[in-house]
Amino acid sequence: MSKQEQQNNNDDNFFNKNPLITFAIFSVAVILLFKVLVGDGTTLEGSGAAANTRTKAVSYSELKNLVASKDVRKVEIGQTYIKAFSNDGATVYTTRIVKNDTKLVEELDKQGIEYTGFSESNWFTEMFGWLLPFLIIIGIWMFFAGRMQKSMGGGLLGMGNSRKMVNSEKPKTKFDDVAGVEEAKEEVQEIVDFLKYPARYVEIGAKIPKGVLLVGSPGTGKTLLAKAVAGEADVPFFSVSGSSFIEMFVGVGAARVRDLFDQAKKDAPSIIFIDEIDAIGKSRAAGAMMGGNDEREQTLNQLLAEMDGFGTDTPVIILAATNRPEILDQALLRPGRFDRQVLVDKPDFQGRVKILKVHMKNVKMDDDVEIEEIARLTAGLAGADLANVVNEAALLAGRKSQKTVKQQDLYESVERAIAGLAKKSRRINPKEKKIVAYHESGHALLAETTVGAKKVSKVSIVPRGLAALGYTLNKPEEDKFMMQRHELWAEVDVLLGGRAAEEVFIGEISTGAGNDLERATDIIKSMVQTYGMTDVAGLMVMEKSRHSFLGGGVQATREYSDKLAQAMDDFIKSSLEERYIAVKARLEEYRGAIEDMVALLYKKENIEGEEVRQIILDFEKEKGMESKIVAASAHIEDELKEDASMTRMKEQNNPSQEKNDEK
């Protein structure tokens, strides 16, 4: 057994875990010892008996005869016993009291024999009566201390102990279990090498980073990657949540930080992983105006001191994860503490394929499953979302008593993840069903006939989620990390297609387009404020970009005049009106296709993207129109060819300028 294990066993023994019980046992033992050694002189023989006195038990009647014959000189009467002392003092007669007999006292008075009372309680009963209230108080204290112990990690007398909140293990996770984050794995690979072979780096003089901060959206695999680093290096892994350091008692968090680092140093080489470090690492500048001297700040100061407390040759690496890097204290991010920030981003197409394969490894999949198709449908989903998609598909297959998971199960699982659970029991009246059918058909038609829009994957009028009575799923042709202006306008047109279809085909609008109008307004507003794509503010940025992995974030400060704000409002309003008129004209042009689409939706409730495109192509062929679907696809191909051509011309005509640009 190692010294560390022996130390842990010593720390975890009964007396260290239960200090209050230990104190009570010690107190009782001391009192018992004192009573045994000293005594209190209240024995049955009495305080007046000689050392060689013998005790003799007699009957009550015999005792009365002894009194009548004056063979005793003194009588002591207790609660249940009577003691009588012989004239020579050599014998003490004892007997039990007979209830309701008052003649004994009269006889004692008659014979002139001295009598008195005595207490029969011994030292043990006296001690128990004295200790009982004290034990009750200790019991109440221990009850409340145990209740608080769960949230304080060690109870009232062990508040600074972090052992009960730290998950210490040697993970079995490897890099092969982490997919879709290849760049992040490369960044942390040298951490594994340092933990395995620290002498190699120390001899050269290289300084390995003390800390690595993993940043990314929720569910992208930050914790899994940290476990994989420890699993590859085969070292102890101390994981703890940042919120575990914060308590209402001042100094508790700092004590827990010290205890955590002491454990890691004893088991070095090791890894400390602090999840959600923003709970303790929030910038102190925000609280500077109000003093800021709170428990969180003291905990952060202790963390900074501990990270400076061991050298770069100490094989202890600190990994931390957060999805709010913008609020972390700058002292925490400086070189020498968290030297590196590794982005664990949402996976691209190939990454999603690899992640799906990892999660499908232990699931019986049917031969018809096309992983690439599912990866295309799940653009924008994180690794945790993809794991949930596979698991939901397996649950659906099990519910149907299938032997394997089929492609249709995965399709249904993707729709659940994106649009919510299908509400098949929700019955909408025919009027609302008609409105939803025209609304979703309008979205689908604009998506298929507008250059730059995402193509339709599925149209449904089955209610899903909390509020959606229908939905149109769009599938991007490829992963995109930026959007051009015509693509943003195309998205606005698609969003307006639902409201426009209601007005054109039903003659009255409804509340179903509320979210569509909100998103369309936000797109145009961003084009004005952030992207500089309009003439309202030109290239001036009206709102600074605040990147947040959680979305939303702090409300932006207004940094423009009222006149410019009015111009922006006028532009947004006029742009929406112009696009709305153009969308209605497109719907009028394809009126027959919309009617066919609505009829098919009434019949099947769900239609695939290929069916939507076929309806539009049949209508265009019937009317002798130029196909806008083909034109949209051709535009994309021409755009790619044009970009490639311009790149080649630039390389041929001005190679020196290209080199300067690279520099």
C-alpha positions in Angstrom: 0.0 0.0 0.0 1.4 3.4 -1.0 1.9 6.3 1.5 -0.9 8.2 -0.2 -3.3 5.4 0.3 -2.3 5.0 3.9 -2.8 8.7 4.4 -6.2 8.6 2.8 -7.2 5.6 5.1 -6.0 7.5 8.2 -8.0 10.6 7.1 -11.1 8.5 6.4 -11.2 6.6 9.8 -14.3 6.7 12.1 -12.9 9.3 14.5 -11.9 11.8 11.8 -15.2 11.5 10.0 -17.3 11.9 13.2 -15.6 14.5 15.5 -18.7 15.2 17.6 -19.2 11.5 18.4 -15.5 11.3 19.3 -15.8 14.2 21.7 -18.9 12.7 23.4 -17.2 9.3 23.9 -14.1 10.9 25.3 -16.2 13.0 27.7 -18.1 10.0 29.0 -14.9 8.0 29.4 -13.3 10.7 31.5 -16.3 11.1 33.8 -16.5 7.3 34.3 -12.8 7.1 35.1 -13.2 10.0 37.6 -16.1 8.4 39.3 -14.4 5.0 39.6 -11.2 6.5 41.1 -12.8 9.0 43.4 -16.3 7.7 44.2 -19.0 9.7 46.1 -19.5 7.8 49.4 -23.1 6.9 48.8 -22.8 3.1 49.0 -25.5 0.9 50.5 -23.4 0.4 53.6 -23.6 4.1 54.4 -21.1 6.8 55.1 -21.0 5.9 58.8 -20.1 2.2 58.5 -16.7 1.0 59.6 -14.3 -0.6 57.3 -14.9 -4.1 58.7 -18.7 -3.9 58.8 -20.6 -6.7 57.3 -24.1 -6.4 55.7 -26.9 -8.8 56.5 -30.3 -9.0 54.8 -33.2 -9.6 57.1 -37.0 -9.5 56.8 -39.0 -6.5 57.7 -40.5 -8.2 60.7 -37.1 -9.2 62.0 -36.0 -5.6 61.7 -39.0 -4.4 63.7 -38.0 -7.0 66.4 -34.5 -5.7 66.5 -35.8 -2.2 67.0 -38.2 -3.4 69.7 -35.4 -5.1 71.6 -33.0 -2.1 71.1 -30.4 -4.2 69.4 -29.7 -1.4 66.9 -28.5 2.1 67.6 -29.3 3.9 64.3 -31.7 3.4 61.4 -31.5 5.0 57.9 -34.6 5.0 55.7 -34.3 5.3 51.9 -36.8 5.2 49.0 -37.0 1.4 48.9 -34.5 0.1 51.5 -34.0 0.4 55.3 -30.6 0.1 57.0 -30.1 -0.5 60.7 -26.7 -0.4 62.4 -26.0 -2.8 65.3 -25.0 -1.5 68.7 -21.4 -2.7 68.3 -21.2 -1.3 64.7 -20.1 -4.7 63.3 -23.3 -5.4 61.4 -25.6 -3.5 59.1 -29.1 -5.0 58.7 -30.9 -4.2 55.4 -34.5 -4.9 54.3 -37.0 -3.6 51.8 -39.7 -1.1 52.9 -43.2 -2.3 53.3 -45.6 0.3 51.9 -48.1 2.1 54.0 -46.5 1.0 57.3 -46.2 4.0 59.6 -45.7 2.1 62.9 -41.9 1.6 62.4 -41.3 5.4 62.9 -43.6 5.3 66.0 -41.6 2.4 67.4 -38.3 4.2 66.8 -39.6 7.2 68.6 -40.9 5.0 71.5 -37.5 3.2 71.8 -35.5 6.4 71.4 -33.5 5.1 68.5 -31.9 7.6 66.1 -33.2 7.5 62.6 -32.6 9.5 59.4 -33.2 9.3 55.6 -30.6 8.7 52.8 -30.5 8.8 49.0 -30.2 5.5 47.2 -29.1 7.1 43.8 -25.6 6.0 42.8 -22.9 7.8 40.8 -23.9 6.2 37.5 -27.6 7.4 37.6 -26.4 10.8 38.7 -24.0 11.0 35.8 -26.6 9.8 33.3 -29.1 12.4 34.5 -26.4 15.1 34.1 -25.2 13.9 30.7 -28.7 13.3 29.1 -29.4 16.9 28.2 -25.9 17.3 26.9 -26.3 14.2 24.7 -29.7 15.5 23.4 -28.0 18.8 22.4 -25.2 16.9 20.6 -27.7 14.8 18.8 -29.6 17.8 17.5 -26.4 19.5 16.5 -25.2 16.4 14.6 -28.6 16.1 12.8 -28.3 19.6 11.4 -24.6 19.2 10.7 -25.3 16.1 8.7 -27.9 17.9 6.6 -25.4 20.7 5.9 -22.6 18.3 5.2 -24.0 17.3 1.8 -23.8 20.8 0.5 -20.6 21.9 2.3 -18.3 18.9 1.7 -17.2 17.9 5.2 -19.7 19.2 7.7 -19.3 22.1 10.1 -15.9 20.9 11.4 -14.6 20.0 7.9 -15.8 22.8 5.6 -12.5 23.2 3.8 -12.2 19.6 2.8 -12.6 19.1 -0.9 -12.3 15.3 -1.0 -16.1 14.7 -1.0 -16.6 17.1 -4.0 -13.7 15.9 -6.1 -14.1 13.0 -8.4 -10.8 11.2 -8.4 -10.4 8.5 -11.0 -8.2 7.1 -13.8 -10.4 7.4 -16.9 -10.5 4.7 -19.6 -11.5 7.2 -22.3 -9.1 7.5 -25.2 -8.7 9.9 -28.1 -10.4 7.3 -30.3 -13.6 7.9 -28.3 -13.5 11.6 -29.1 -14.5 12.5 -32.7 -15.1 15.6 -34.6 -12.6 17.8 -32.8 -9.3 16.8 -34.5 -7.7 20.2 -34.1 -8.4 20.3 -30.4 -6.9 16.8 -30.0 -3.8 17.9 -31.7 -3.5 20.9 -29.4 -3.6 18.7 -26.2 -1.5 15.9 -27.6 1.8 17.4 -26.2 0.1 17.5 -22.8 -0.1 13.8 -22.9 3.5 13.5 -23.9 4.6 15.7 -21.1 2.7 13.7 -18.5 4.1 10.4 -19.9 7.7 11.6 -20.4 8.3 14.8 -18.3 12.1 14.3 -18.2 12.3 14.6 -22.0 10.9 18.2 -21.8 12.8 19.2 -18.6 16.2 18.2 -20.1 15.7 20.4 -23.2 14.5 23.3 -21.0 11.0 23.4 -22.5 8.2 24.8 -20.3 5.0 22.9 -20.7 1.8 25.0 -20.3 0.5 25.0 -16.8 -3.1 25.3 -17.8 -5.2 24.7 -20.9 -8.6 26.3 -21.2 -11.2 24.5 -23.3 -13.8 26.8 -24.7 -16.8 26.0 -26.8 -20.6 25.7 -27.0 -22.4 23.4 -24.6 -22.3 19.7 -25.6 -19.2 19.9 -27.9 -17.2 17.4 -25.8 -15.0 19.6 -23.5 -15.2 17.3 -20.5 -14.9 14.2 -22.7 -11.7 15.6 -24.2 -10.2 16.3 -20.8 -10.9 12.7 -19.7 -9.3 11.5 -22.9 -6.1 13.4 -22.1 -6.0 11.7 -18.7 -6.8 8.4 -20.2 -4.1 8.6 -22.8 -1.5 9.7 -20.2 -2.8 7.1 -17.7 -2.6 9.6 -14.8 -5.0 10.4 -11.9 -7.8 12.8 -13.0 -9.2 15.2 -10.3 -12.5 16.7 -11.7 -14.6 19.2 -9.8 -17.2 21.8 -10.7 -16.4 25.5 -10.3 -19.6 26.0 -8.2 -18.3 23.5 -5.6 -15.8 26.1 -4.3 -18.5 28.7 -3.5 -20.1 28.7 -0.1 -21.7 31.3 2.2 -18.9 31.0 4.7 -15.9 33.2 3.8 -12.7 31.3 3.3 -14.2 27.9 2.5 -13.6 28.2 -1.2 -10.0 29.2 -0.8 -9.4 26.3 1.6 -10.9 23.8 -0.9 -8.6 25.1 -3.6 -5.6 24.5 -1.4 -6.8 21.0 -0.5 -7.4 20.2 -4.2 -4.0 21.2 -5.3 -2.4 19.4 -2.4 -4.1 16.1 -3.5 -3.0 16.6 -7.1 0.7 17.3 -6.1 0.8 14.1 -3.9 -0.4 12.0 -6.8 1.7 13.7 -9.5 1.8 13.3 -12.4 -1.9 14.2 -12.5 -4.6 16.4 -14.1 -6.9 18.8 -12.4 -10.1 19.5 -14.3 -12.3 22.4 -13.3 -15.6 22.4 -15.1 -17.5 25.6 -15.6 -14.6 27.7 -14.3 -16.5 30.9 -15.0 -18.3 30.2 -11.6 -15.2 31.3 -9.8 -13.1 32.9 -12.5 -15.5 35.8 -13.4 -13.7 39.1 -14.0 -13.1 41.1 -10.8 -13.4 44.4 -12.8 -17.2 44.0 -12.8 -17.4 44.1 -9.0 -14.6 46.7 -8.5 -17.1 49.6 -8.1 -19.0 47.8 -5.3 -15.9 46.6 -3.4 -15.9 43.1 -4.9 -14.3 41.6 -1.8 -16.6 38.5 -1.7 -16.1 34.8 -1.3 -15.7 34.3 -5.1 -12.9 36.8 -5.3 -11.0 35.2 -2.5 -11.4 31.8 -4.1 -10.1 33.2 -7.4 -7.1 34.8 -5.7 -6.3 31.5 -4.1 -6.6 29.7 -7.5 -4.2 32.2 -9.0 -1.7 31.8 -6.2 -1.8 28.0 -6.4 -1.2 28.1 -10.2 1.9 30.2 -9.5 2.9 28.0 -6.6 4.4 25.1 -8.6 7.1 25.2 -11.3 6.8 24.2 -14.9 8.7 21.0 -14.2 5.9 19.8 -11.8 3.9 17.2 -13.7 0.5 18.7 -12.8 -1.6 20.0 -15.6 -4.8 22.1 -15.0 -7.5 21.8 -17.6 -10.6 24.0 -17.3 -13.8 24.2 -19.4 -16.2 27.1 -20.0 -18.7 28.3 -22.5 -18.3 31.9 -21.3 -14.6 32.9 -21.9 -15.5 36.5 -22.5 -16.3 37.1 -18.8 -13.1 35.4 -17.3 -10.7 37.5 -15.4 -7.6 38.6 -17.4 -5.2 37.5 -14.6 -6.5 34.0 -15.1 -5.8 34.0 -18.9 -2.3 35.5 -18.8 0.7 33.4 -19.9 2.0 31.3 -17.0 -1.5 30.3 -15.9 -3.9 29.3 -18.6 -1.3 29.6 -21.4 -3.6 28.2 -24.1 -7.2 28.4 -25.1 -8.3 25.4 -27.2 -11.5 25.9 -29.1 -13.8 22.8 -29.0 -16.3 23.9 -31.7 -19.4 22.3 -33.2 -18.3 19.7 -35.7 -18.4 20.1 -39.5 -19.8 17.6 -41.9 -16.9 15.1 -41.6 -16.8 15.6 -37.9 -20.5 14.8 -37.6 -20.0 11.6 -39.6 -17.2 10.5 -37.3 -19.3 11.3 -34.2 -22.3 9.4 -35.5 -20.0 6.4 -36.2 -18.7 6.5 -32.6 -22.2 6.6 -31.1 -23.5 3.9 -33.5 -20.7 1.5 -32.6 -22.7 -0.3 -29.9 -26.1 0.1 -31.6 -27.4 -2.4 -34.1 -27.9 -0.4 -37.3 -29.8 -1.6 -40.4 -28.0 -2.0 -43.7 -30.0 0.9 -45.2 -28.7 3.5 -42.8 -26.8 6.3 -44.6 -24.7 8.1 -42.1 -23.7 10.9 -44.5 -27.4 11.8 -45.1 -28.0 12.1 -41.3 -24.9 14.2 -41.0 -26.2 16.6 -43.7 -29.5 17.0 -41.9 -27.8 17.7 -38.5 -25.8 20.8 -39.5 -25.2 23.0 -36.4 -25.8 20.2 -33.8 -23.1 19.5 -31.2 -21.7 16.1 -30.3 -24.1 15.7 -27.4 -27.0 16.4 -29.7 -25.8 13.8 -32.1 -25.5 11.2 -29.3 -29.1 12.0 -28.4 -30.2 11.6 -32.0 -28.7 8.1 -32.1 -30.2 7.2 -28.8 -33.6 8.5 -29.7 -33.5 6.4 -32.9 -32.6 3.3 -30.9 -35.5 4.0 -28.5 -37.9 4.4 -31.4 -36.8 1.1 -32.9 -37.2 -0.7 -29.6 -40.6 0.7 -29.2 -41.6 -0.8 -32.6 -40.0 -4.1 -31.6 -37.5 -3.9 -34.4 -34.2 -5.8 -34.4 -32.2 -3.0 -35.9 -32.4 0.8 -36.2 -33.5 1.9 -39.6 -33.0 5.1 -41.6 -36.5 6.2 -41.0 -36.0 6.0 -37.2 -33.0 8.3 -37.6 -35.0 10.7 -39.7 -37.7 10.9 -37.0 -35.1 11.3 -34.3 -33.5 14.3 -36.2 -36.9 15.9 -36.5 -37.4 15.5 -32.8 -34.1 17.1 -32.1 -34.8 20.1 -34.4 -38.6 20.6 -34.3 -39.7 18.8 -31.1 -41.9 15.8 -30.3 -44.7 15.1 -32.7 -48.1 15.9 -31.1 -50.2 13.3 -33.0 -52.9 13.5 -30.4 -53.3 17.3 -30.9 -56.3 17.7 -33.3 -56.5 21.0 -35.1 -59.7 22.1 -36.9 -59.9 22.1 -40.7 -59.6 25.9 -40.9 -56.3 26.0 -39.0 -55.0 22.9 -40.9 -55.7 24.8 -44.2 -53.8 27.9 -42.9 -50.8 25.8 -41.8 -50.7 23.9 -45.2 -50.6 27.1 -47.2 -48.1 28.7 -44.8 -45.6 25.8 -45.0 -46.1 25.5 -48.8 -45.2 29.1 -49.1 -41.9 28.6 -47.2 -41.1 25.5 -49.3 -41.8 27.2 -52.7 -39.6 30.2 -51.9 -36.8 28.0 -50.6 -36.7 26.0 -53.8 -37.0 28.9 -56.3 -34.8 31.5 -54.6 -31.1 31.8 -55.4 -29.0 31.3 -52.3 -31.7 29.7 -50.1 -31.3 26.4 -48.3 -33.1 23.5 -50.1 -36.1 21.8 -48.6 -35.7 18.4 -46.8 -39.2 17.9 -45.5 -42.5 19.7 -45.1 -45.0 18.7 -42.5 -48.3 19.9 -41.0 -48.1 17.6 -38.0 -47.8 19.7 -34.8 -44.5 19.4 -33.0 -43.0 20.9 -29.9 -44.7 23.6 -27.8 -46.2 25.9 -30.4 -45.3 24.7 -33.9 -48.4 23.5 -35.9 -46.2 22.7 -38.9 -42.6 23.0 -40.1 -40.4 23.1 -43.1 -36.9 21.5 -42.7 -34.2 23.0 -44.8 -31.0 21.1 -45.6 -27.8 23.1 -46.5 -25.9 21.8 -49.5 -22.6 22.2 -47.6 -21.2 23.5 -44.4 -21.0 27.3 -44.4 -19.1 29.6 -42.1 -20.2 32.9 -43.7 -23.1 34.2 -45.7 -23.2 36.6 -48.7 -25.7 39.4 -49.0 -27.9 37.6 -51.5 -28.1 34.6 -49.2 -29.3 36.8 -46.4 -32.0 38.4 -48.6 -32.9 34.8 -49.8 -33.4 33.8 -46.1 -35.6 36.8 -45.6 -37.7 35.9 -48.6 -38.2 32.3 -47.4 -39.3 33.6 -43.9 -41.8 35.9 -45.5 -43.2 33.2 -47.7 -45.5 31.8 -45.0 -47.3 35.1 -44.3 -47.5 35.9 -48.0 -49.1 32.6 -48.8 -51.8 33.2 -46.2 -52.6 36.5 -47.7 -52.5 35.4 -51.3 -54.4 32.1 -51.0 -56.7 32.6 -47.9 -57.2 36.3 -48.1 -56.5 36.9 -44.4 -53.3 36.7 -42.3 -52.9 34.9 -38.9 -50.6 34.9 -35.9 -48.6 31.9 -37.3 -45.9 34.1 -38.8 -44.8 35.9 -35.6 -41.5 34.1 -35.3 -40.8 34.4 -39.0 -41.2 38.1 -39.0 -39.0 38.5 -35.9 -36.2 36.5 -37.5 -36.5 38.4 -40.8 -36.3 41.7 -38.9 -33.2 40.6 -37.0 -31.4 39.6 -40.3 -32.0 43.0 -41.9 -31.1 44.7 -38.7 -27.8 42.8 -38.5 -27.1 43.7 -42.1 -27.3 47.4 -41.2 -25.7 47.4 -37.7 -23.0 44.8 -37.9 -22.2 43.6 -41.5 -22.1 47.0 -43.3 -24.2 45.6 -46.2 -26.5 48.6 -46.7 -26.2 52.4 -47.4 -27.9 53.3 -44.2 -24.7 53.4 -42.1 -22.3 52.4 -44.9 -19.3 50.6 -43.4 -19.8 52.0 -39.9 -20.5 49.4 -37.3 -23.4 50.4 -35.1 -23.2 47.4 -32.8 -20.0 45.7 -31.6 -19.9 41.9 -32.0 -20.0 40.1 -28.7 -19.3 36.5 -29.4 -20.9 34.2 -26.9 -21.2 30.4 -27.0 -24.4 30.6 -25.1 -26.1 33.0 -27.5 -27.8 36.2 -26.4 -25.4 37.8 -23.9 -25.2 41.3 -22.5 -27.4 43.8 -24.2 -25.5 46.0 -26.6 -24.9 49.6 -25.7 -26.4 52.1 -28.2 -23.5 53.9 -30.0 -25.4 55.9 -32.7 -27.6 58.9 -33.0 -31.4 59.1 -33.0 -31.3 60.2 -36.7 -29.4 57.1 -37.7 -31.7 55.0 -35.6 -34.7 56.4 -37.5 -33.0 55.8 -40.8 -32.4 52.2 -39.8 -36.0 51.7 -38.8 -37.2 53.2 -42.1 -34.8 51.0 -44.0 -35.9 47.8 -42.2 -39.6 48.6 -42.7 -39.2 49.5 -46.4 -37.1 46.5 -47.1 -39.6 44.1 -45.5 -42.4 45.7 -47.6 -40.3 45.4 -50.8 -39.4 41.8 -50.2 -43.0 41.0 -49.2 -44.3 42.3 -52.5 -41.8 40.3 -54.5 -42.6 37.2 -52.5 -46.3 37.6 -53.2 -45.6 38.0 -56.9 -43.6 34.7 -56.9 -46.4 32.9 -55.1 -49.0 34.2 -57.7 -46.7 33.0 -60.4 -46.6 29.5 -58.9 -50.2 29.4 -57.7 -50.9 26.0 -59.3 -47.8 24.4 -57.7 -48.9 25.7 -54.3 -52.4 24.2 -54.7 -50.9 20.8 -55.7 -48.5 21.0 -52.7 -51.4 21.8 -50.3 -53.5 18.9 -51.7 -50.6 16.5 -51.1 -50.1 17.8 -47.6 -53.8 17.3 -46.8 -53.4 13.7 -48.0 -50.1 12.7 -46.5 -49.4 15.4 -43.8 -45.6 14.9 -44.5 -43.9 15.3 -47.9 -40.2 15.0 -48.7 -38.1 17.6 -50.4 -37.9 15.5 -53.6 -41.7 15.6 -53.8 -41.7 19.3 -53.4 -39.2 19.8 -56.2 -41.1 17.4 -58.5 -44.3 19.3 -58.0 -42.6 22.6 -58.9 -40.9 21.0 -62.0 -44.1 19.5 -63.2 -45.9 22.9 -62.9 -43.0 24.7 -64.7 -43.1 22.1 -67.5 -46.9 22.4 -67.8 -46.7 26.2 -68.1 -43.6 26.2 -70.3 -41.7 28.2 -67.8 -38.0 28.4 -67.3 -37.2 26.3 -64.2 -36.1 28.4 -61.3 -34.9 25.4 -59.4 -32.4 24.6 -62.1 -31.4 28.3 -62.4 -30.7 28.4 -58.6 -28.4 25.4 -58.8 -26.7 26.7 -61.9 -26.1 30.0 -60.2 -24.2 28.2 -57.4 -22.1 26.3 -59.8 -21.3 29.4 -61.9 -20.4 31.2 -58.8 -17.9 28.5 -57.8 -16.4 28.4 -61.3 -16.1 32.2 -61.3 -14.3 32.2 -58.0 -11.9 29.5 -59.2 -11.2 31.4 -62.4 -10.5 34.7 -60.6 -8.1 32.9 -58.3 -6.1 31.4 -61.2 -6.0 34.8 -63.0 -4.7 36.5 -59.9 -1.9 33.8 -59.4 -0.8 34.2 -63.1 -1.0 38.0 -63.4 0.4 39.1 -60.0 2.4 36.5 -58.1 4.5 39.0 -56.3 1.5 40.7 -54.8 0.2 37.4 -53.7 3.4 36.7 -51.8 3.2 40.1 -50.2 -0.4 39.4 -49.1 0.7 36.1 -47.6 3.4 37.9 -45.7 
